[in-house]
Amino acid sequence: MAPDKVKRDARSFFARRIDPLRFNNFGWTLGGPVFIPGRFNTDKNKLFFFASQEWKFIRQGVTNLGNVPTGAERTGDFRASQLAAPVDPANNNAPFPDRVIPATRFSRNGPSLLKPYPLPNFGGPGGNFSVSGRGETDPREELIRADYYVNSKLQIAYRWTHDDWKILDAFQGTSLGFIPGTRPRPGYVTLASANYTISPTTLNFFSFSITHNDINGGPRNEPVKRSTLGLTFPEIYPENRSATGPNVSIAGFTGYNSGDRIKNFNTTFQWRDDFSKVVGRHSLKFGAQITRSRKNETSNLQDQGVVTFNTSARNTTRNVIGDVLLGNFQTYSEDRTDPVWWARFSQYEFYAQDSWKATRRLSLELGLRYNLIPMFYNAQGNTSTFALSRFDPSKAPQISPADGSIVANT
């Protein structure tokens, strides 16, 4: 994208400046015969190579709108707020005098959850905070290929392709833009094949390939570390691999979380063979393919915790920011750990096909395909699933209709 074109771009309605936009594409190719003069492949018709590389730099701006608490609301002053006047759940829901919650009533940790929020900067529709961020996507691909004509009957080929995607999401952990993160995705495909002509009417093709990719989330979540926020409440479980505060959801306001922490490793092996034979008016084909896949991935469980605030909580102030300040959360949950599950599965495929020219005016395509796909399994044995056949409704926990809580001892 030419710089002068970017300068002519219009600013989006909610953006405070023109969003950046850049697109650069580079590449090269090289190919030809491999030979040693007077010694090998002198006719330049046996061994060939091809190599190429392509990479791109993409920079694209995005503008988001969000809702954030005002500076006064964070101090408990709701005199100029559009939120409801807060009431005191510890005093028979009597209104706080002058719509102000005194700081002496604040919980130790509640106000800390508001620290990451920026102050309002936008007065238009759709929200009170406008933020522009720049996403970065840098894919790169390398390819190497070799073809060797051993003789008139046998040809061998090899191909290796490597891809590397470098991705930066300016809004990975929140649309407010203070938790960006990376998500690189390197991977490769390698394939070897052999094509053998058994006779003028018989041909066999065999190939073996490996496909692999990794995904590694890299959130830049320093603003929501427990140490940064000053959180002191004890966690239910000790793991919390990112040492961050809980994911925060506040009704009517933009939430935030610790970002994308996925770890994924996926490798697939594939063997394939195709056999072709021409017999009279019949062109016969038979083939088989075996696939074996191994996928190791985190479960994306929330070992840092998840907290929700809204005015349906039991001890609500009827003002959601007031609830945050007093620590009156509606729900809090925390996973013990984020386990890695090792998915393993195989697949077997077979086919037979006949292209039969029955007469000069009639051709028939006949075929049969059979796929065998056994159930996948977890090599670590650390997952479970719900089996309806084993569910006993009489043993199910009872739910209180008053507040939705689980009735004790049920």
N, C-alpha and C positions, 0 to 999 in steps of 0.2 A: 504494500500500500504506500503510495507516494506521499511524502510529507505535506505537499501542498493540498492533496486531497483531504488529509486529516484536518488541516486548518479550515477547510471549507465545510466540514461536517457541522451540523447543528447540535447545540446542547440539548439533551433530552429534558423533558419538562421538569422532572424532579431533581436533576443533577445541578450541582452548584458550579460545575465547569464542564467543558467538553470531555467526554470519556475518551481515553486513549484507544487507538486502533492501529495495530501493525501486523503485517503478514509478509514474511520473507521465506522464500523457498529456494533451496540450493541442492545441487546434485551433480553426479558425474557417472559415466559408464565407461567400461573398458572391456574389450573382448577380442578373441581371435584364436588362432591355432597355437599350440605349444609344440615346439620342435627344437631339435639340435641339428644344425646344418651338417649333412653328411653322415649322421649317426641315428637320429630318431625322428620319425614322422616327417621325413624329408619331402613327401608329397603334400604335407599339411592337410591330411584328410582323416586322421585318426583321433587325435586328442585336441579338444577345444576347451577354452575357459571363458567365463564371463564374470565380471565383477561390477558392482554398482553401489552407490551410496546416495541417500537422499535425506535431508533433514530440513525441518521447518521451525521457524520462530513465530509464534502467534501470541500477540498481546492484545487483549480485548477488555475494555472497561465495562463495568456494570455498576449501575446506581440502584441502591435499595432504600426503601423507606421503612422506618420502624417506630415503635412507641417506646419511650423511655420515661422514667419518673423525673419530675422536675427537681431542681436543687432544694426547693422548699419542702416538697413532699418527702424527700429523703431525711429531712430533719424532723419530720412529724408535723409540719405546719401545712394544714389543708385549707387555710382561709381563702386562698385564691385558686384552689384546686377544683376541677370538674368532678372529682371522685366524691362519693357520698361522705357525709360527715361521720367521722369514726365514733363508735360507741365503745364503752368499757365493759368487756365481758366479765371482768372481775368485780363489777359494781352494778349488777343487775341490768347491764346494757344501757346504763345512763350515758348520754353524750359527753364526750370529752369537752371541757370548757373551751369556748372560742375556737372549736375545730382543731385544736392542737393537742397532740399526744406528747406529754413531757418525756424528755430523754431519760429520765430516771426509770421509766417503765420499759425502755427498750430491752430486748433480750441481748445476751452477749454475742450471739452469732448472726441474728437476723439482719441487722444493718450491713454486715460484711458482705452479704449476698448481693447487695446493691452497688458495691464498690466498682465492679467492672463497667457499669453502665455509663456511657457518655452523657453529657448534658444536652438538652434539646437545642437544635440549631435550625429548625425549619418550621415555618408557620402556615404552610399550605395544607391542602387536603391529603388524607391518607396516612398521616403520622406526623410526629413532631421532631423526627431526626432523619436527616438525609446523609447517606454515606456513599462514596464512590470507591470502588476497588478495581484492581487490575488483575485479571486472570492470565495465567501463563501456561501455554501448552507447547511443548517442544518435542515432537516426535522425531526419531531418527531411525533409519533402516539401512542395514548393510546386507548385501546379497552376494554370495559366491556360488558359482555353478561350474561343474566340469562334466564333459561328455567324452566318453572313450569308445571308439568303434574298434573293438578287439578284432573282429573279422566280419565277414558278410552275414554271419548268423547271430552274433552276440554284440549287443551294445549295453554299456554300463553308464549310469548317470549318478551324479551326486549334487545335492543342493543344500546350502546352509543359509538361512535367513535369520537375521537378528533384528529385533525391534526394541527400542527403548523410549518409553513415553515419560517425560518429565512434566508433571502437572502441578501447578500451584493454584489453589482455590482461595481467593481472598475472603470468602465467607464460609469456610468449612464448618466452624463451630457455632456460628451465629450470623444472621443476616445483618447484624450491626457492624461487622467487620473487624472486631478486635481479637478474633481467633482464626487466623488464616492457617493453611496447612498444605502439605505436599501429599501426593499420591503417585509415586513413581511406579511404572509397570514395565519392567524389563521382561523380555521373553525371546524365545528362539524356536525355529522349526528346522530340523535336519532330516533329510530324506535320501536314501540310497535305493536305486532301482536297477533291475536287469531285464532286458528284453531279448528273448532267445527264440530264434526261428528254427524250429525242429525240422520242418519240411516246408515245401511250398504251400501246404494247406494246414499247417499246424504251428501255432504260436503260443508262447507262454511269457507272461509278464509277472514279475515279483517286485515288491517294494517293502521297505521297512522305514518307519519314520518315528521321530520323537518330537513332541510338542511340549514346550514348557513356558510357564510364565510365573512371575512373582508380583504381588501387590503389597505395598508397605505404606500404610498411612503414617504421616508425620505431622501431627498437629502442633502448632506453636501456641500452646495453651498456658504460657507463663502467667498471663493476667488472672487466671482462675485457679492457680495453685493454692492449696490450703495455706501455705506459708505466706503467699502474697495477700490473700484475703484476710489472713489473721484468724482463721477458723480454729476453734478449740474443742468443738463438741466431739465426743468419742464416736468412732465409727463402729458399726456392728461387727464387721470383719476387718482384719488387718491388711489385706492385700493392697488394694488401690494402686495399681501399677503405675499410674500417672501422677499420683500424689496431688490430685486436683480436688476442688470442692465438687459438690453434687451438680448434676444437670438441673437447671432452674427453669421452672415454668410458672409464670405469673399471669393470671387471667387478665386479658386486655393489654398486655405488654409483650414485647418481643423477648423470647427466652434465649438461653445460651446453653451450650454443652461443652464437653472437653475435646470435641473434634473426632476425626476419623482415625481410629487406632488399629485398623484391620491389618492382619498379617496373613497372607495367603501364598501357598506354594502348590502349584498344580502341574503335574507331568502326565502325559498320555503317550503310551507306546502303541504302535499299530503295525500289524503284519497283514499283507494282502497278496493274494495270488489270483491271477486270471488266466484261464486256459481256453484257447480258441481253436476250433477245428472245422474245416469245411468238408462236408461229405455230400457229394452230389448237389441237390437243391437245398441242402440244409447248412446253415451257418450256426454251429453250436458254440455255446459259451458256458463255462463253468467257473465258479469262483468262490473264494472264501476270504473272510476278513476277521481278524481277532484284535480286539482293542482292550487294553488294560490301562486304567486310570488311577492315579494316586493324587488326592487333594488334601492338604493339611491347611486348616484355616481356624482362626480364632472365632469364637461364637458371638462376639460383640456384645457381651453382657456388661452391665453397668456396675462395676465393682467400686466406683467412686460415689455411687448413690444417685437418686433422682428425687427431687423435692418439688411438690406442687402447692401453689397457693391460690385459693379462690374463696369467695365469700360464702361457700356452702360448708366450710369447716365448722366443727362444733363450737369452738371458742372464737368465732370470727368477730372482727370489729365492724363488719359490713363495709370495710374499705380495704381493698386487697393489699395496698402498700402498707397500711396500718398493720395488717396481719403479718407482713414480712418483718416489720420493725419489732413487733411483739413476739415473733417466732411462732405464730399460730399457723402452722402448715396444715394443709388438708391431708396430704399423703406423703410418706417417705418410704422409699424402698431401696434396697442395696443388695446386689448380687455378691456372693461370697468370693467368686473368682471368675476369670474369663478363660474357660478351658479351651484347649486346642483339640479339635476333633479330626481324626484321620479317616477320611472317606476312601474306601477302596471298592472298585467295581470292575467287572469284566463284561465284555459283550462279544457274542459270536454270531457271525452272519454268513449265510451260504445262499448261493443262487445257481439256477440252471436256466438257460435260455436257448430258444431255437427260432431263428429267422428262416422260415420255410417258404420258398417260392413254389407253391403248389402247382400253379399253372402260369401261363403268360399274363393272365389277367387277375390272378388271385395270389396274394401273399399273406401269410399268417405269422403273427408274432406270439410265440408261446413262451411262458416262463413260470418259474416257481422261485419264491424267495422265503427263506426261513431265518428268523432272528431269535436268538436265545439271549435273554437279558436277565441274569440272576440278580437277586436283591443285593443292593449295596450294603456294606457293613462298615462299622467303625473299628479300626484296628486296635484302638486303645480301649474300647469297651466302656467309654465314659459318657454315653448318651442314653436317653430313654425316650419312649414315645407313649402316647395315650392309646390304650387298647379298650375299645368300647365293651368288648365281651367280658372284660374283667372288672367293669365298673359296677359298684353296688350303691344305688341311690340312698339306701337306708343308712349308709355310713358317711354320706356327704356332710360337710360342715353346714350348720344352719346360719343363715344371714339375718341379722336384725333389721326389720323393716323401718325402724326409727332412724338409724344413721348408717346403715349398710355395713356395719362391722360384723365380724364373725362371733357368734355366740360362744362363750367360754365352754370348754369341755365337750364340744361337739365335733 
